Amino acid sequence: MEQKTNLRGWVHWTALWCVGLLAWLIPPVSFAQSPAEIAQLRKTRQQAPALVVVTTPEFRPTGVAKPKSWRDLYSYVSSFSGELAYAERNSKYGFVNRNGQEVIPCVWEAALLFAKDLFAVKQNGKWGCINQQGQEVTPFLYQSIGTFSEGLIEVKRNGRWGYLNEKAQEVIPCTYDYTTGFSNGMATVRRNGLIFRINLKGVCVEGCLSRR
C-alpha cells in the first residue's frame, strides 16, 4: 500500500515538473487584442495586394499559311480522263496526274484531253496533238477543234473542215465549209453551197445528186 502511494506521488510531481518546464520554454500567448491592434490588422489586410490569376493565352501562330492542296496551285483543273487531267497555271495549260504531278508542263495556250494517250494543245494560235511525253504527234495546223462523236472529231484547217480519228490522223480531208458530228454513222456537211450526208469514211450517202 505504501509502495502505490509513493508511485502516485512520484507521477504527480513529475507531471508538475513537466508543465512548469513547458511554461518556461513557451512564451505566453495572448489572444486578446486591443482596439488599436485590431484596426492596424484591418488596415494591413486592406493594403495587401489583391491576388491576380494570370492565365496563359492560347498560342495562335500568325503568318503561317495553311498547307496547300496541289489543286490550289492551279487556276483550273479539268476532270480526269484515265490518269491525267489538264490544268491551267499562269494562263498556260499542261497536264497533271492524280498525285498532282505536272507530267506535261504548263506551256500551252490551251489544252484538251484528245483520246487515249493523246492530247490536243494549242501553240501560236494553232492546234496539234502530243503524246504523254509531250512529243508532237500531229502538226500544229488546225485553227479549231471540236468534240469526238463515234470515233471522229471535227477540225478546221485553212478555213475548211474535216475529221481526225482517235490516232490524230486526218481520215476525212478538210474540204468542207461546214460539218456536224456523227450520229448513227452519218454526218451532215456542206461544200460549195451544197448540203449532203457522209458516212464515217467520208463517202456521200444522202443528197448525193445535189452535188452534181
C-alpha angles and dihedrals in degrees: 000000000000090000092056090049092052090048092052091049092050092052091047095052092042091055092048090050092052093049091050091049092051091048089054095046099044116058115229116269118217117202092185116098129190120237089253092055092049091051091050091051092052091048091051092051092049091051094049112107116258118251109258119201110211117200124194111237119235111271110244114174114217129209093028112127120219115253108271128230112232087245089065089066090067134063091217138008120189125217114278122262105196107319100336140067130181118244138191123226125167090352091302129106135225140144132268133189126228091272091058094252113148100231094172113034122243097252102117129100091225137351141198136184099250109180138311109328091349131099132192113225134175125229127172090352096306132101127230138153132255134184129234091278091057092250119146114255100166122030119250095257106122126098095195140009130202134194133285122265121175092344098310132094129202118241134178122220125173090349095306132102132231140142139268125201125225090275089059091250119145097237096164110041122239097254102120130099090209137011140178133204120272123266124177089354096305138095132189116237138175128212129169089355094304122117122209141142129255135193128232090280094054094253117141111247103165134032091014094143090063089064092069 
